[in-house]
Amino acid sequence: MKIFRIFLHFIQLGLVYVIYLMDDLYKNHLGFMRNVSYYSHKVEASTFGSKLFLLPLLLVVFAIILVVRKRTVESLILILLGLLFLIWQMIFSLATTPIYYLVSGILCLGFLLQMVIVLLKRG
C-alpha cells in the first residue's frame, strides 16, 4: 500500500508538469489554442461554469473534516491543495488565464489523488 501512495505522489508531481505542458501547448499550437478557447467559453457560459467556484469550497470543507479525523502530514497536504485550488478559483479568471479550466481540472485531480492517499492511510 505504501508503494501505491508513493506512486500517487509521483502522479501528482507529474500534474505540475502537465500544467506547464498545457501552457506551452496553448502558446505554441494554434489548433490547441482554438479548441481550448472555444470549449472554455462554452463551459463559462454553461451553468456548471458559473457554479464552479463552489467545488473547491466544498472540497476544502471536506478536507477540514478529514484533518480533524486524521491528523497526519498527508491530510495537511490535502488542506493545502484544497486552499491552492480555492485561491486559484478566486484570484484568476478566464479573461486573465486562457487555460483557466484546464488548470482548474488539473488542480481538482491533484486534490482528489491526495484525498485517496489520505483515505487509504491507516490511523
C-alpha positions, 0 to 999 in steps of 0.5 A: 500500500505504501508503494501505491501512495508513493506512486500517487505522489509521483502522479501528482508531481507529474500534474505540475508538469502537465500544467506547464505542458498545457501552457506551452501547448496553448502558446505554441499550437494554434489548433490547441489554442482554438479548441481550448478557447472555444470549449472554455467559453462554452463551459463559462457560459454553461451553468456548471461554469458559473457554479464552479467556484463552489467545488473547491469550497466544498472540497476544502470543507471536506478536507477540514473534516478529514484533518480533524479525523486524521491528523497526519502530514498527508491530510495537511497536504490535502488542506493545502491543495484544497486552499491552492485550488480555492485561491486559484478559483478566486484570484484568476479568471478566464479573461486573465488565464486562457487555460483557466479550466484546464488548470482548474481540472488539473488542480481538482485531480491533484486534490482528489489523488491526495484525498485517496492517499489520505483515505487509504492511510491507516490511523 
